[in-house]
Amino acid sequence: RNMRKLAALLFLIIAHTVIAARKYDAMREQSLHFQDGECWYHGYLLEHKVKQKMEKPCERWECNLKQKELTITACRNVPISERYTEETEQNDTNLWPKCCNAP
């Protein structure tokens, strides 16, 4: 009986981890847009008020669905033309702000 509870708990933890992972859709428009109560930026689905840490670009994104705005926190000012638009593999051990110290 305890093994079933433990297995169920592990399943829930794994399911939450998978759901909380970055969600990317290459078919989505790359600019910021709000659709059906969802916030999309550069092809990534962002959850309301959840800080999404990225490595490339080295930024933290936070979407406010109610205000329809996106807050981007970066290490330094970056011109728009330097920003990535395609999905880029992210090193989960080097996400913002750790990546700010990269050469």
N, CA, C and O atoms as a MOPAC input file, in Angstrom:
PM7 MOZYME 1SCF
protein

 N      0.82700 1    -1.19400 1     0.00000 1
 C      0.00000 1     0.00000 1     0.00000 1
 C      0.87500 1     1.26200 1     0.00000 1
 O      0.60500 1     2.20600 1    -0.74200 1
 N      1.90300 1     1.27500 1     0.81900 1
 C      2.80900 1     2.42100 1     0.83500 1
 C      3.55400 1     2.56100 1    -0.48200 1
 O      3.86100 1     3.67100 1    -0.91700 1
 N      3.84500 1     1.41900 1    -1.11900 1
 C      4.53500 1     1.46300 1    -2.41500 1
 C      3.65800 1     2.12900 1    -3.47400 1
 O      4.16000 1     2.86500 1    -4.32400 1
 N      2.35300 1     1.87500 1    -3.42600 1
 C      1.43500 1     2.51000 1    -4.38100 1
 C      1.40900 1     4.02100 1    -4.17900 1
 O      1.41100 1     4.79000 1    -5.14000 1
 N      1.38600 1     4.43100 1    -2.91600 1
 C      1.38700 1     5.86500 1    -2.62000 1
 C      2.68300 1     6.50600 1    -3.09000 1
 O      2.67400 1     7.60200 1    -3.65100 1
 N      3.79400 1     5.82100 1    -2.86100 1
 C      5.08900 1     6.33300 1    -3.30300 1
 C      5.14800 1     6.41700 1    -4.82700 1
 O      5.62900 1     7.40600 1    -5.38000 1
 N      4.66000 1     5.38000 1    -5.50000 1
 C      4.64500 1     5.37800 1    -6.96400 1
 C      3.76400 1     6.50800 1    -7.49700 1
 O      4.12800 1     7.17800 1    -8.46300 1
 N      2.61400 1     6.71800 1    -6.87400 1
 C      1.71300 1     7.79500 1    -7.29900 1
 C      2.36300 1     9.15800 1    -7.08800 1
 O      2.24000 1    10.04600 1    -7.93100 1
 N      3.05300 1     9.31900 1    -5.96800 1
 C      3.73600 1    10.58100 1    -5.68900 1
 C      4.83700 1    10.83500 1    -6.71200 1
 O      4.96500 1    11.94800 1    -7.22300 1
 N      5.62800 1     9.81900 1    -7.01300 1
 C      6.68500 1     9.96700 1    -8.02000 1
 C      6.10400 1    10.31500 1    -9.38500 1
 O      6.65600 1    11.14700 1   -10.10500 1
 N      4.99000 1     9.67900 1    -9.74200 1
 C      4.33400 1     9.98500 1   -11.01100 1
 C      3.91800 1    11.45300 1   -11.06500 1
 O      4.13100 1    12.12400 1   -12.07600 1
 N      3.32900 1    11.94900 1    -9.98700 1
 C      2.89500 1    13.34800 1    -9.95100 1
 C      4.08100 1    14.30300 1   -10.05300 1
 O      3.99700 1    15.32300 1   -10.73800 1
 N      5.17200 1    13.98500 1    -9.38600 1
 C      6.36300 1    14.84200 1    -9.44600 1
 C      6.92400 1    14.87100 1   -10.86400 1
 O      7.26600 1    15.93700 1   -11.37600 1
 N      7.01900 1    13.70600 1   -11.49900 1
 C      7.53400 1    13.64000 1   -12.87100 1
 C      6.60100 1    14.37700 1   -13.82200 1
 O      7.06200 1    15.11900 1   -14.68900 1
 N      5.29900 1    14.18200 1   -13.67000 1
 C      4.33500 1    14.86300 1   -14.53900 1
 C      4.44600 1    16.37300 1   -14.39000 1
 O      4.40300 1    17.09200 1   -15.38800 1
 N      4.58900 1    16.86800 1   -13.16600 1
 C      4.72200 1    18.31400 1   -12.94500 1
 C      5.98800 1    18.84100 1   -13.59200 1
 O      5.98300 1    19.92400 1   -14.17700 1
 N      7.08200 1    18.08000 1   -13.49100 1
 C      8.34800 1    18.49700 1   -14.08900 1
 C      8.22000 1    18.60200 1   -15.59900 1
 O      8.71600 1    19.55800 1   -16.19700 1
 N      7.57000 1    17.64700 1   -16.21500 1
 C      7.39100 1    17.66900 1   -17.66800 1
 C      6.51600 1    18.84200 1   -18.07700 1
 O      6.81600 1    19.52200 1   -19.05800 1
 N      5.45000 1    19.08800 1   -17.34800 1
 C      4.54200 1    20.18500 1   -17.67600 1
 C      5.22200 1    21.53300 1   -17.47600 1
 O      4.98200 1    22.46500 1   -18.24300 1
 N      6.06600 1    21.64600 1   -16.45900 1
 C      6.71800 1    22.91900 1   -16.15300 1
 C      7.88900 1    23.22200 1   -17.08600 1
 O      8.42500 1    24.32900 1   -17.05300 1
 N      8.28900 1    22.27800 1   -17.90200 1
 C      9.41200 1    22.48800 1   -18.81900 1
 C      9.05100 1    23.53300 1   -19.87000 1
 O      7.87900 1    23.84700 1   -20.08000 1
 N     10.07900 1    24.06200 1   -20.52200 1
 C      9.84200 1    25.03500 1   -21.57800 1
 C      9.01600 1    24.40200 1   -22.69000 1
 O      9.30300 1    23.28700 1   -23.12600 1
 N      8.00700 1    25.10400 1   -23.14000 1
 C      7.16200 1    24.61700 1   -24.22200 1
 C      7.41900 1    25.49400 1   -25.44100 1
 O      7.22000 1    26.70800 1   -25.39900 1
 N      7.86200 1    24.86500 1   -26.52800 1
 C      8.22400 1    25.60200 1   -27.73500 1
 C      7.39100 1    25.08800 1   -28.89500 1
 O      7.13500 1    23.88900 1   -29.00500 1
 N      6.97100 1    25.99900 1   -29.75700 1
 C      6.22500 1    25.63300 1   -30.95800 1
 C      6.79900 1    26.42400 1   -32.12000 1
 O      6.60800 1    27.63700 1   -32.20300 1
 N      7.49700 1    25.74700 1   -33.01400 1
 C      8.15900 1    26.40200 1   -34.14600 1
 C      7.16600 1    27.07000 1   -35.08700 1
 O      7.53600 1    27.98000 1   -35.82900 1
 N      5.91700 1    26.63200 1   -35.06600 1
 C      4.91300 1    27.19900 1   -35.97200 1
 C      4.33900 1    28.51800 1   -35.45200 1
 O      3.64900 1    29.22400 1   -36.18900 1
 N      4.61300 1    28.85000 1   -34.21700 1
 C      4.10400 1    30.09600 1   -33.64500 1
 C      4.88200 1    31.28500 1   -34.16300 1
 O      6.07600 1    31.19100 1   -34.44900 1
 N      4.19200 1    32.40400 1   -34.28000 1
 C      4.84500 1    33.66500 1   -34.62200 1
 C      5.87900 1    33.97800 1   -33.54500 1
 O      5.66400 1    33.68600 1   -32.36800 1
 N      6.99200 1    34.57000 1   -33.94700 1
 C      8.09100 1    34.79600 1   -33.01800 1
 C      7.89100 1    36.01600 1   -32.11900 1
 O      8.51300 1    36.09900 1   -31.06000 1
 N      7.05500 1    36.94400 1   -32.50700 1
 C      6.84800 1    38.13300 1   -31.67800 1
 C      5.94400 1    37.78500 1   -30.48900 1
 O      5.39000 1    36.68800 1   -30.41400 1
 N      5.81000 1    38.72300 1   -29.58300 1
 C      4.93500 1    38.54000 1   -28.42800 1
 C      3.48500 1    38.60000 1   -28.88700 1
 O      3.08700 1    39.53200 1   -29.58700 1
 N      2.70300 1    37.61100 1   -28.49500 1
 C      1.27300 1    37.69300 1   -28.75800 1
 C      0.48800 1    36.89500 1   -27.71600 1
 O      0.98600 1    35.95300 1   -27.10100 1
 N     -0.74800 1    37.31800 1   -27.55400 1
 C     -1.65500 1    36.72000 1   -26.58700 1
 C     -2.79900 1    36.10100 1   -27.37100 1
 O     -3.40100 1    36.75000 1   -28.22700 1
 N     -3.09500 1    34.84500 1   -27.07400 1
 C     -4.14500 1    34.15600 1   -27.81000 1
 C     -4.80700 1    33.13500 1   -26.90000 1
 O     -4.12800 1    32.32400 1   -26.27000 1
 N     -6.12600 1    33.17500 1   -26.83200 1
 C     -6.90000 1    32.21700 1   -26.04300 1
 C     -6.39200 1    32.08600 1   -24.60800 1
 O     -6.29400 1    30.98200 1   -24.07300 1
 N     -6.07100 1    33.22000 1   -23.99500 1
 C     -5.61100 1    33.20500 1   -22.61100 1
 C     -4.20600 1    32.67000 1   -22.43300 1
 O     -3.81300 1    32.28700 1   -21.33100 1
 N     -3.44200 1    32.64400 1   -23.52500 1
 C     -2.05900 1    32.17900 1   -23.46200 1
 C     -1.12300 1    33.28500 1   -23.92600 1
 O     -1.49600 1    34.14100 1   -24.72900 1
 N      0.08600 1    33.25100 1   -23.41200 1
 C      1.11100 1    34.23100 1   -23.75100 1
 C      2.22600 1    33.50300 1   -24.50400 1
 O      2.80500 1    32.54600 1   -23.99100 1
 N      2.52300 1    33.96000 1   -25.72400 1
 C      3.56900 1    33.35100 1   -26.55100 1
 C      4.63300 1    34.39200 1   -26.85400 1
 O      4.32200 1    35.53100 1   -27.20200 1
 N      5.89900 1    33.98800 1   -26.71900 1
 C      7.01400 1    34.88300 1   -27.03300 1
 C      8.13800 1    34.06200 1   -27.65600 1
 O      8.60300 1    33.08500 1   -27.06900 1
 N      8.56300 1    34.45900 1   -28.83200 1
 C      9.61900 1    33.75000 1   -29.57200 1
 C      9.30900 1    32.26500 1   -29.70700 1
 O     10.21400 1    31.43200 1   -29.69700 1
 N      8.02500 1    31.93800 1   -29.83400 1
 C      7.62000 1    30.54900 1   -30.00000 1
 C      7.45600 1    29.77700 1   -28.70600 1
 O      7.07600 1    28.60600 1   -28.73600 1
 N      7.73300 1    30.40100 1   -27.56900 1
 C      7.61700 1    29.73500 1   -26.26800 1
 C      6.30500 1    30.11500 1   -25.59800 1
 O      5.90800 1    31.28100 1   -25.60100 1
 N      5.64200 1    29.12900 1   -25.03000 1
 C      4.43000 1    29.35800 1   -24.25300 1
 C      4.84700 1    29.71600 1   -22.83400 1
 O      5.53200 1    28.94300 1   -22.16400 1
 N      4.42900 1    30.89200 1   -22.38400 1
 C      4.78500 1    31.36700 1   -21.04700 1
 C      3.54900 1    31.35000 1   -20.16000 1
 O      2.46500 1    31.74900 1   -20.58500 1
 N      3.71700 1    30.89300 1   -18.94200 1
 C      2.60800 1    30.86900 1   -17.99600 1
 C      2.51800 1    32.20600 1   -17.27300 1
 O      3.52000 1    32.89500 1   -17.08300 1
 N      1.30800 1    32.55700 1   -16.87400 1
 C      1.04200 1    33.82100 1   -16.19100 1
 C      1.88800 1    33.94500 1   -14.92900 1
 O      1.81700 1    33.10100 1   -14.03600 1
 N      2.68900 1    35.00800 1   -14.86600 1
 C      3.48900 1    35.37200 1   -13.69100 1
 C      4.52200 1    34.31200 1   -13.28300 1
 O      4.98400 1    34.31200 1   -12.14200 1
 N      4.88500 1    33.41500 1   -14.20100 1
 C      5.92900 1    32.42400 1   -13.93000 1
 C      7.20200 1    32.91700 1   -14.60300 1
 O      7.21700 1    33.15200 1   -15.81200 1
 N      8.25700 1    33.07400 1   -13.83400 1
 C      9.52500 1    33.57300 1   -14.37800 1
 C     10.20800 1    32.45900 1   -15.15500 1
 O     10.60600 1    31.44300 1   -14.58500 1
 N     10.34000 1    32.65700 1   -16.46800 1
 C     10.98300 1    31.67900 1   -17.34600 1
 C     12.42600 1    32.09300 1   -17.56400 1
 O     12.69400 1    33.10100 1   -18.21700 1
 N     13.35300 1    31.32300 1   -17.02400 1
 C     14.77300 1    31.63600 1   -17.17400 1
 C     15.29700 1    30.99500 1   -18.44800 1
 O     15.01300 1    29.83300 1   -18.73600 1
 N     16.06700 1    31.76900 1   -19.20800 1
 C     16.64100 1    31.30000 1   -20.46300 1
 C     18.15300 1    31.45700 1   -20.41300 1
 O     18.68900 1    32.24300 1   -19.63200 1
 N     18.82400 1    30.69300 1   -21.26200 1
 C     20.27600 1    30.83200 1   -21.39800 1
 C     20.61600 1    31.59800 1   -22.67300 1
 O     21.48300 1    32.47200 1   -22.65800 1
 N     19.94300 1    31.27900 1   -23.76900 1
 C     20.20500 1    31.91200 1   -25.06400 1
 C     18.88400 1    32.41500 1   -25.61700 1
 O     18.12600 1    31.61700 1   -26.16800 1
 N     18.58100 1    33.65600 1   -25.50300 1
 C     19.37500 1    34.72800 1   -24.92000 1
 C     19.37400 1    34.63700 1   -23.39400 1
 O     18.46600 1    34.06000 1   -22.79600 1
 N     20.38700 1    35.20400 1   -22.78600 1
 C     20.53000 1    35.15700 1   -21.32800 1
 C     19.56100 1    36.17700 1   -20.72500 1
 O     19.91200 1    37.33100 1   -20.48300 1
 N     18.34000 1    35.71500 1   -20.49200 1
 C     17.27000 1    36.59800 1   -20.02100 1
 C     16.31800 1    35.81800 1   -19.12800 1
 O     16.32600 1    34.58800 1   -19.08900 1
 N     15.49600 1    36.58100 1   -18.41100 1
 C     14.37800 1    36.02000 1   -17.66000 1
 C     13.13000 1    36.69700 1   -18.19200 1
 O     13.06500 1    37.92400 1   -18.26400 1
 N     12.13600 1    35.89700 1   -18.56600 1
 C     10.88700 1    36.42100 1   -19.10800 1
 C      9.76400 1    36.18400 1   -18.10500 1
 O      9.69200 1    35.13200 1   -17.47100 1
 N      8.89000 1    37.18100 1   -17.97200 1
 C      7.70700 1    37.01900 1   -17.12200 1
 C      6.52100 1    37.65500 1   -17.82300 1
 O      6.51800 1    38.85200 1   -18.11200 1
 N      5.52500 1    36.84600 1   -18.09000 1
 C      4.33900 1    37.30800 1   -18.80600 1
 C      3.21900 1    37.62400 1   -17.81300 1
 O      2.96600 1    36.86600 1   -16.87700 1
 N      2.56200 1    38.74800 1   -18.03500 1
 C      1.39900 1    39.12300 1   -17.23900 1
 C      0.20800 1    39.11500 1   -18.18900 1
 O      0.00900 1    40.05500 1   -18.96000 1
 N     -0.57500 1    38.05300 1   -18.12700 1
 C     -1.71500 1    37.91700 1   -19.03100 1
 C     -2.76700 1    38.99500 1   -18.79300 1
 O     -3.38200 1    39.48100 1   -19.74200 1
 N     -2.97700 1    39.36900 1   -17.54000 1
 C     -4.00500 1    40.36900 1   -17.23500 1
 C     -3.64800 1    41.72800 1   -17.81900 1
 O     -4.50900 1    42.42200 1   -18.36000 1
 N     -2.37900 1    42.10800 1   -17.71100 1
 C     -1.92100 1    43.40300 1   -18.23500 1
 C     -1.50300 1    43.31400 1   -19.70400 1
 O     -1.27700 1    44.33300 1   -20.35700 1
 N     -1.40500 1    42.09000 1   -20.21200 1
 C     -0.92400 1    41.83200 1   -21.57700 1
 C      0.42600 1    42.49200 1   -21.80600 1
 O      0.60800 1    43.29600 1   -22.72000 1
 N      1.37000 1    42.12400 1   -20.94000 1
 C      2.72000 1    42.65000 1   -21.07700 1
 C      3.73700 1    41.58400 1   -20.70500 1
 O      3.43600 1    40.64000 1   -19.97400 1
 N      4.94000 1    41.75500 1   -21.22000 1
 C      6.03900 1    40.84600 1   -20.95400 1
 C      7.18100 1    41.64400 1   -20.36100 1
 O      7.57900 1    42.67100 1   -20.90900 1
 N      7.70900 1    41.17200 1   -19.23700 1
 C      8.86300 1    41.80900 1   -18.61300 1
 C     10.08300 1    40.96000 1   -18.93000 1
 O     10.11500 1    39.76400 1   -18.64200 1
 N     11.09100 1    41.59600 1   -19.52900 1
 C     12.33300 1    40.90600 1   -19.86800 1
 C     13.43700 1    41.48800 1   -19.00900 1
 O     13.67300 1    42.69600 1   -19.01600 1
 N     14.11400 1    40.62100 1   -18.26700 1
 C     15.25200 1    41.03000 1   -17.45500 1
 C     16.48700 1    40.39100 1   -18.07600 1
 O     16.55200 1    39.17300 1   -18.24000 1
 N     17.46900 1    41.22800 1   -18.42200 1
 C     18.68100 1    40.73400 1   -19.07600 1
 C     19.91200 1    41.19500 1   -18.31000 1
 O     19.82200 1    42.04200 1   -17.42100 1
 N     21.05300 1    40.63400 1   -18.66000 1
 C     22.32400 1    41.01100 1   -18.02100 1
 C     22.74700 1    42.41100 1   -18.45000 1
 O     23.31500 1    43.17500 1   -17.67000 1
 N     22.45600 1    42.72400 1   -19.70400 1
 C     22.85400 1    44.01200 1   -20.27800 1
 C     21.84000 1    44.36300 1   -21.35900 1
 O     21.03300 1    43.52400 1   -21.76100 1
 N     21.88500 1    45.59100 1   -21.82100 1
 C     21.01800 1    45.99000 1   -22.91900 1
 C     21.47800 1    45.30700 1   -24.19900 1
 O     22.66800 1    45.30500 1   -24.51400 1
 N     20.54400 1    44.73100 1   -24.92900 1
 C     20.85900 1    44.03000 1   -26.16700 1
 C     19.97800 1    44.59400 1   -27.26900 1
 O     18.75700 1    44.63600 1   -27.11800 1
 N     20.57800 1    45.03100 1   -28.38100 1
 C     19.75700 1    45.50200 1   -29.49600 1
 C     18.84400 1    44.38200 1   -29.99700 1
 O     19.21200 1    43.20800 1   -29.96200 1
 N     17.67400 1    44.74900 1   -30.45300 1
 C     16.69700 1    43.76800 1   -30.92600 1
 C     17.29600 1    42.86200 1   -31.99500 1
 O     17.00400 1    41.66600 1   -32.01300 1
 N     18.12300 1    43.39900 1   -32.88400 1
 C     18.67500 1    42.60800 1   -33.98600 1
 C     19.58700 1    41.48400 1   -33.50200 1
 O     19.82200 1    40.53300 1   -34.24700 1
 N     20.10200 1    41.56400 1   -32.28900 1
 C     20.99200 1    40.52900 1   -31.76300 1
 C     20.22800 1    39.39200 1   -31.10300 1
 O     20.84000 1    38.40300 1   -30.70100 1
 N     18.93100 1    39.49900 1   -30.98200 1
 C     18.15700 1    38.51300 1   -30.24700 1
 C     17.92200 1    37.27800 1   -31.09700 1
 O     17.79000 1    37.36300 1   -32.31800 1
 N     17.87200 1    36.13200 1   -30.43500 1
 C     17.60900 1    34.86700 1   -31.10700 1
 C     16.13000 1    34.76600 1   -31.44000 1
 O     15.28800 1    35.25200 1   -30.68400 1
 N     15.80500 1    34.13600 1   -32.57100 1
 C     14.40500 1    33.94100 1   -32.91600 1
 C     14.06100 1    32.46900 1   -33.07000 1
 O     12.88400 1    32.11200 1   -33.01200 1
 N     15.04600 1    31.60700 1   -33.26500 1
 C     14.77000 1    30.18600 1   -33.38400 1
 C     14.96100 1    29.51700 1   -32.02800 1
 O     15.64200 1    30.04100 1   -31.14700 1
 N     14.34100 1    28.34300 1   -31.88200 1
 C     14.54500 1    27.60400 1   -30.63800 1
 C     16.02200 1    27.25300 1   -30.54300 1
 O     16.61800 1    26.75800 1   -31.49900 1
 N     16.59000 1    27.51000 1   -29.40700 1
 C     17.99400 1    27.23400 1   -29.16200 1
 C     18.08400 1    26.32500 1   -27.95500 1
 O     17.42900 1    26.55900 1   -26.94000 1
 N     18.89700 1    25.28900 1   -28.06700 1
 C     19.05100 1    24.37300 1   -26.93700 1
 C     19.52400 1    25.14900 1   -25.71500 1
 O     20.45600 1    25.95000 1   -25.79500 1
 N     18.88000 1    24.90500 1   -24.60000 1
 C     19.17900 1    25.61500 1   -23.36400 1
 C     19.89900 1    24.68000 1   -22.39600 1
 O     19.46900 1    23.54400 1   -22.19700 1
 N     20.97400 1    25.14300 1   -21.80200 1
 C     21.69200 1    24.38700 1   -20.77900 1
 C     21.05200 1    24.73200 1   -19.43900 1
 O     21.25100 1    25.83100 1   -18.92100 1
 N     20.29100 1    23.80900 1   -18.87800 1
 C     19.54100 1    24.08300 1   -17.64900 1
 C     20.42400 1    24.41900 1   -16.45600 1
 O     19.92700 1    24.93800 1   -15.45700 1
 N     21.71200 1    24.14000 1   -16.53300 1
 C     22.61400 1    24.48600 1   -15.43200 1
 C     23.22900 1    25.87000 1   -15.62000 1
 O     23.98000 1    26.34200 1   -14.76700 1
 N     22.90600 1    26.52100 1   -16.74700 1
 C     23.50600 1    27.83100 1   -17.04000 1
 C     22.44900 1    28.87200 1   -17.40300 1
 O     22.71300 1    29.76900 1   -18.20300 1
 N     21.26100 1    28.75800 1   -16.82400 1
 C     20.17600 1    29.69400 1   -17.12500 1
 C     20.41500 1    31.03000 1   -16.44000 1
 O     21.27200 1    31.13900 1   -15.56300 1
 N     19.64500 1    32.06100 1   -16.84600 1
 C     19.73500 1    33.38900 1   -16.25000 1
 C     19.63200 1    33.25900 1   -14.74000 1
 O     18.77100 1    32.50400 1   -14.29100 1
 N     20.40800 1    33.90700 1   -13.94100 1
 C     21.45400 1    34.89000 1   -14.22300 1
 C     22.85600 1    34.28900 1   -14.35500 1
 O     23.81700 1    35.02100 1   -14.58800 1
 N     22.98500 1    32.95200 1   -14.20600 1
 C     24.31000 1    32.33400 1   -14.29600 1
 C     24.99000 1    32.63200 1   -15.62600 1
 O     26.20100 1    32.84600 1   -15.66300 1
 N     24.22900 1    32.64900 1   -16.71700 1
 C     24.81300 1    32.86400 1   -18.04100 1
 C     25.33100 1    34.29100 1   -18.22300 1
 O     26.04500 1    34.56000 1   -19.18900 1
 N     24.99400 1    35.19300 1   -17.33600 1
 C     25.48100 1    36.57700 1   -17.44300 1
 C     26.99900 1    36.65100 1   -17.33900 1
 O     27.61100 1    37.58200 1   -17.86300 1
 N     27.60000 1    35.69500 1   -16.67900 1
 C     29.04700 1    35.70800 1   -16.48600 1
 C     29.80400 1    35.01800 1   -17.60600 1
 O     31.02900 1    34.91600 1   -17.55900 1
 N     29.08100 1    34.54200 1   -18.61500 1
 C     29.73700 1    33.84300 1   -19.73000 1
 C     30.54900 1    34.83000 1   -20.56000 1
 O     30.20500 1    36.00900 1   -20.64800 1
 N     31.63800 1    34.34000 1   -21.17400 1
 C     32.48300 1    35.24300 1   -21.98700 1
 C     31.78000 1    35.72200 1   -23.22800 1
 O     32.35400 1    36.48200 1   -24.00900 1

